[in-house]
Amino acid sequence: MNLRGRNKINPDFNMSSMTDVVFLLLIFFMIASTLSKQLNTIDVQLPKAKGKTENRSTVAVSIDKSGRFFIDEQRVSKPEFTQRLIARLTQLSDKSIVLRAEKNVAIEEVVYVMNIANQNGIKIVLAVDAQ
């Protein structure tokens, strides 16, 4: 008399679906980590505020504590700043800049850049560090 059943349970565990999930998570975190970095910027100490500024299709304008102007990573003198900024923005479809002014920069320098943006119809975002 044969008492064994026809349906045998296979004790093996299939790992293929788990490896798919792990690889998808790995790819997600690799892409997210590259997008989280702010590229083409000068290291300045930004003022603290609530909010976050991150936009890849903009031009980064930085003003350091000694009053030097930078467009992306290139240093620009104040007399030629307007011309170089407009020339750089003509290459982009979305005309917007991220203004990264250090904490102790005189307000006149910030207003100077904001005035140029206002006169030329350029969107401007003031970058801050999150609180």
N, C-alpha and C positions, 0 to 999 in steps of 0.2 A: 504494500500500500504506500503510495507516494503522497506525503503530507506537505510537501513544499508548494508554495503558491507560484503562479506564473509571473506575477509582477515583483521583480526584485528591485529594491531601493538601492540606488547608486550612492555610496557615501562620499564620492568626490565632490569638491566644491569648485565651481567655475569662476575663475578670477578675471576673465576677460572684461566683463562689464565694470568691475571695480578699477581696473587699469585705465579704461576709457575715461572714467570720471576723474581719476587722478591726473591724467594728461590734460584734460580740459581745464582743470583748476590750475595746473602749472602754466598753461598758455595764458589764461586769464590774468594771473598775477604778474606774469612777465610783461604783458601789454600794459596793465594798470600801473606798474612801477615806472615804465618809461614815460607814460603820459603824465605822471605826477610831478615830474621834474620841470622846473621853469628854465627854459633854455634862453640863450642870448641875453643875459642880464649881468649887470655889475653888482657885486656884493655890497649892498647898503643896508643900514639898520633902519627898518621901516617903523612908522608909528603903529601902535596897537589899536585895533578896533575889531568889532564883530563883523564877520563876513569873509569872503574868499574871492580872490580874483585869479582867474585862469582862463586865458583865451589864446589859442595858438596862432590865429591869423591876424595878430596885431604887431605893432612896432613897440618895442620897449624903450621908453625914454627914462634915463636915470640921471639924478642929480645927487652928487655925493656931498659930504659935509664941507668940502672946500669950495663948492660952487661950480665944479666942473660938470659939463653936460656930456651925456653919452647917448647915442642912438644905437640901439642894440648893444654891441660891445665896442663900438668905435667912438673914440673921444672926438668931440666937435667943439669948436670955439663958439662963443655966444653970437658974434656977428654973422657967422655962416650957418647957424643952427636952423633958422627958418627955411632957407633954401635947401639944405640937405634933408630936412624932415619931409618937406613937400616932395622932393625927388624920390625919397624912399617910399612914401605912401602911394605914389603913382603906380608903383609896381604891384600893389595889392588891390583886390576887388573891394574888400571891406575896409574902408578908411577909418581906422580906430587905433588909438595908442593907449598903452598902459603907462601911467606916470608913476615912477618909483623914486620918490624924493625922500632922502634920509631925514630922520627925526629933527635934527637941528638946523636944517636948511632954512634960510630966510624965506618968508612967505612971498616976497617979491619975485623970487625965482620961480616958484610954483605958479604964481599968477601970470608970469611972463609966458610960460608954456601953455597954460590954459587959455590965454588970450589968443595965441597963435592958432590953437585948435578951434576956438570959437569963430575967428575971422575966416577960417578956411573950411568950415563945416565938417570938422573932424570930431568923431566921438572920442571922449576921453574917460578913462577909468583911473581912479587913484588907488594904487596898490597899498595894502596895509598887511601887517602880520596879524594873525588871528589871536584873540585874547585867550 
